[in-house]
């Protein structure tokens, strides 16, 4: 089979789905690898490196004729760039990438209407044997690191304690809201930089992880049973819960120099954890990095990809931190992608199977239909009468 890698068209997206070091494993698995000219330039991977690794450099038109197309962003995740390729996809092509299916089911339906076999990497199940395919975790890990670096650059003080002949400087106080993959990396990075770090998460189960990184876990007197999904993600809570949470968090936020917001609920609007009145209580010069801005934001007043100043507080609203360090995030993404593709190959690709949890959970569209039950429901479609099965054409 021919497998092709597209150059990303989404504004600011500098990652590439496959790096040169990932080409030999694909060739060994039986694929002929094609890379769209210039696909890796923004990430620091020139065409010559791909050629040396055994790939062919082709035009976008040729790449779109491949049996399997690999991308970072497609369908809803590609935003306004999706229509550029949508109507050029041929029936039966296998398309793999970040699709944003929970927020953009209509774009997935458009892929299904074209007869595309669509796999969404956001839907990789959080099970042990799928960890090496978990794109959300690998990219969030780097995003958490980058968020702290951004905060440190914007803060008008240094993070570590420093003793000098001129006196002792106290460490900055960093609060991380949300202790998922991004939050835990933010904690670790802030600690390495010498800050005094605390963290809060609605899931009590993460307390041990927070403390293992040397941070203080903020405990609030709230009822948190049922706050975690079976997949390990935070679960949306009621507005009464969030109102009480904001009330209790106010003092902790006001005493922080940096607040890193990472709280997201898959497919839903981000909960507001830091309202404007809470921001107003922070010290002048404080910095908030709202990593949830793309989903509405954890901090009231944050704006996607803008720097906002409320009073003396700087609020950063980055929406694609992994793309800011594309050399390494592309390496991680490529490893996830290759592992996933080889797994599909081992289960008979281009035949699509439904008896493997990883294949089943990530398959969004096949044979002209959206086949993922949750995405079908979100797209307003009735359940399929028969389970998706079967051979792809």
SVG drawing of the C-alpha trace seen along z (x, -y; Angstrom):
<svg xmlns="http://www.w3.org/2000/svg" viewBox="-32 -48 60 58">
<polyline fill="none" stroke="black" stroke-width="0.4" points="0.0,0.0 1.0,-3.6 0.9,-5.7 1.2,-9.5 1.9,-12.4 0.2,-15.7 1.7,-19.2 -0.5,-20.9 -2.6,-23.8 -4.1,-24.9 -2.7,-28.4 0.2,-28.1 0.3,-24.3 4.0,-23.5 4.0,-19.8 4.2,-16.9 2.6,-13.5 5.8,-11.5 9.4,-12.4 12.3,-10.8 13.2,-8.4 9.7,-6.9 10.0,-6.1 12.1,-2.8 9.6,-1.2 6.8,-1.9 8.8,-0.5 9.6,2.6 5.9,3.0 5.2,3.1 4.3,-0.5 5.6,-2.7 6.0,-6.1 5.2,-9.3 5.8,-12.8 4.2,-15.9 7.0,-18.3 7.8,-20.7 5.6,-18.8 8.4,-18.7 10.0,-22.1 8.3,-24.0 9.2,-21.2 12.9,-21.1 12.8,-18.1 13.8,-18.9 12.8,-16.8 16.3,-15.5 16.1,-13.8 13.0,-12.0 14.5,-10.9 17.6,-9.5 15.2,-7.6 13.6,-5.9 10.5,-8.0 9.4,-9.6 8.7,-13.3 5.5,-14.0 2.9,-16.7 -0.3,-17.1 -2.3,-15.8 -0.2,-12.6 -0.4,-12.3 -4.2,-12.5 -4.3,-9.4 -2.5,-7.2 -4.3,-4.2 -3.6,-5.7 -3.3,-9.4 -1.6,-10.5 -2.0,-14.0 -1.9,-16.0 -5.2,-17.8 -8.1,-16.7 -11.9,-17.1 -13.0,-19.4 -9.5,-19.8 -8.4,-21.4 -11.0,-24.1 -11.5,-26.2 -8.8,-24.2 -10.8,-21.0 -12.8,-21.8 -9.6,-22.2 -9.0,-18.4 -12.5,-17.1 -13.9,-17.0 -10.6,-15.5 -10.7,-12.4 -11.5,-9.3 -13.9,-6.6 -12.1,-3.9 -9.1,-5.9 -8.0,-5.5 -7.6,-8.8 -5.8,-9.0 -5.3,-12.1 -6.7,-14.4 -10.3,-15.0 -12.0,-16.8 -14.9,-14.4 -16.6,-15.2 -16.9,-18.9 -17.2,-18.6 -19.3,-15.6 -20.6,-17.2 -17.1,-17.3 -16.8,-13.6 -20.1,-13.1 -18.8,-14.8 -15.8,-12.4 -18.3,-9.5 -20.3,-10.9 -17.2,-10.7 -16.7,-7.0 -13.6,-7.7 -12.5,-5.2 -11.7,-7.7 -9.7,-6.9 -9.6,-9.6 -6.5,-9.6 -8.3,-11.5 -10.4,-8.4 -7.5,-6.0 -8.7,-4.2 -6.8,-4.8 -5.7,-1.2 -2.3,0.2 -1.6,1.6 -2.6,-1.7 -0.3,-4.0 2.2,-4.1 -0.5,-5.3 -1.9,-8.0 -1.4,-11.2 -3.4,-13.4 -1.0,-12.4 2.2,-12.9 1.2,-16.3 -0.3,-17.5 3.0,-16.5 4.9,-19.0 2.1,-21.6 2.4,-21.5 6.1,-22.2 5.7,-25.0 2.9,-26.7 5.3,-27.1 8.1,-28.5 5.6,-31.0 4.5,-32.0 8.1,-32.4 8.9,-34.7 5.9,-36.9 6.4,-37.1 8.3,-40.2 10.2,-38.1 12.2,-34.9 10.8,-31.5 13.5,-30.1 14.6,-31.3 18.0,-32.9 20.4,-33.9 22.8,-36.6 25.1,-39.1 22.4,-41.7 19.8,-39.6 17.5,-36.6 14.8,-36.4 11.7,-34.4 10.4,-31.8 7.4,-32.5 4.2,-30.6 2.8,-28.6 -0.7,-27.1 -1.7,-24.4 -5.4,-23.8 -6.0,-20.4 -3.6,-17.5 -3.9,-15.6 -1.0,-14.9 -0.5,-18.6 -0.9,-19.7 1.5,-17.1 4.2,-18.2 3.5,-21.8 4.0,-20.9 7.3,-19.1 8.6,-21.9 7.8,-24.6 9.5,-22.6 12.6,-22.1 12.7,-25.9 12.6,-26.3 9.0,-27.6 6.9,-26.8 4.2,-24.7 0.7,-23.7 -2.0,-22.0 -5.8,-21.4 -7.8,-18.8 -11.5,-17.7 -10.3,-14.1 -9.0,-13.1 -7.2,-10.1 -4.5,-12.3 -3.3,-13.7 -0.6,-11.1 0.7,-11.9 0.9,-15.6 2.7,-15.0 5.2,-12.6 6.3,-15.6 7.0,-17.6 3.9,-19.9 1.3,-20.6 -2.2,-19.2 -4.9,-21.8 -7.9,-20.0 -11.3,-21.7 -14.3,-20.5 -16.3,-19.4 -18.2,-16.3 -16.2,-14.8 -17.6,-11.3 -18.3,-10.6 -15.8,-13.3 -13.8,-10.9 -14.9,-8.9 -14.0,-5.3 -11.3,-6.5 -9.6,-8.5 -10.7,-11.9 -12.3,-14.6 -16.1,-14.5 -18.3,-17.6 -19.9,-18.7 -23.0,-20.8 -22.9,-24.6 -23.6,-24.6 -20.4,-22.5 -18.3,-24.9 -19.7,-28.0 -18.7,-26.5 -15.3,-25.5 -14.6,-29.0 -15.5,-30.4 -13.1,-28.1 -10.3,-28.5 -10.3,-32.3 -7.8,-32.6 -5.4,-30.1 -5.5,-31.9 -5.1,-35.4 -1.9,-34.2 -0.3,-32.8 2.1,-34.6 1.4,-32.2 -1.8,-30.2 -1.6,-27.4 -5.2,-26.4 -5.4,-22.9 -8.9,-21.8 -10.8,-20.3 -13.7,-17.9 -13.6,-16.1 -16.1,-17.4 -17.5,-20.0 -17.0,-23.7 -14.2,-24.2 -15.4,-25.0 -14.7,-28.6 -12.5,-28.2 -11.0,-31.7 -13.7,-34.4 -12.9,-38.1 -13.4,-38.9 -10.8,-36.3 -8.3,-37.8 -8.9,-41.2 -7.7,-39.9 -4.3,-38.7 -1.1,-40.7 -0.1,-43.1 2.4,-41.4 0.8,-37.9 0.4,-35.7 -2.3,-33.3 -1.8,-30.8 -5.2,-29.5 -4.6,-26.3 -8.3,-25.7 -9.0,-28.9 -9.8,-27.0 -12.8,-25.4 -14.0,-28.6 -11.4,-29.0 -10.9,-28.2 -10.2,-31.9 -12.9,-34.5 -11.5,-37.1 -9.0,-34.9 -9.0,-35.0 -7.7,-32.5 -4.1,-33.2 -4.2,-36.7 -2.5,-38.3 -5.0,-40.1 -4.3,-42.4 -6.9,-42.7 -5.8,-45.2 -2.2,-44.3 -2.6,-40.6 -1.4,-39.2 -3.6,-36.4 -2.1,-34.3 -4.5,-32.2 -2.4,-29.8 -4.4,-27.3 -1.7,-25.1 1.3,-25.0 2.6,-21.7 3.0,-23.5 5.4,-26.0 8.0,-23.2 7.3,-21.1 10.6,-19.3 10.0,-17.2 6.2,-17.1 6.4,-15.8 8.8,-13.1 6.3,-12.0 3.3,-12.3 5.1,-10.2 5.9,-7.5 2.2,-7.3 1.1,-7.3 3.4,-4.6 2.5,-2.4 -1.2,-2.9 -0.8,-2.2 1.2,0.9 -1.5,2.1 -4.1,1.6 -1.9,3.4 -1.6,6.3 -5.4,6.5 -5.8,6.7 -5.8,3.2 -7.3,2.4 -9.9,4.7 -11.6,3.0 -12.3,5.1 -14.6,4.5 -13.4,7.1 -10.3,5.2 -10.9,2.4 -8.4,0.0 -9.6,0.4 -13.2,0.2 -13.0,-2.8 -11.0,-4.9 -13.0,-4.1 -15.3,-7.0 -16.5,-6.5 -16.5,-3.5 -18.5,-2.4 -20.3,-5.7 -21.5,-5.9 -20.4,-7.2 -20.0,-4.0 -18.9,-5.3 -22.1,-5.2 -21.2,-8.3 -20.3,-10.4 -23.5,-9.2 -25.6,-10.4 -23.8,-13.8 -24.3,-14.1 -28.1,-13.5 -28.1,-10.1 -30.0,-7.0 -28.0,-3.9 -26.9,-1.7 -29.2,1.3 -26.2,3.7 -22.8,3.3 -20.1,2.0 -18.2,4.9 -16.2,5.8 -14.0,5.4 -13.2,2.1 -13.2,1.7"/>
</svg>
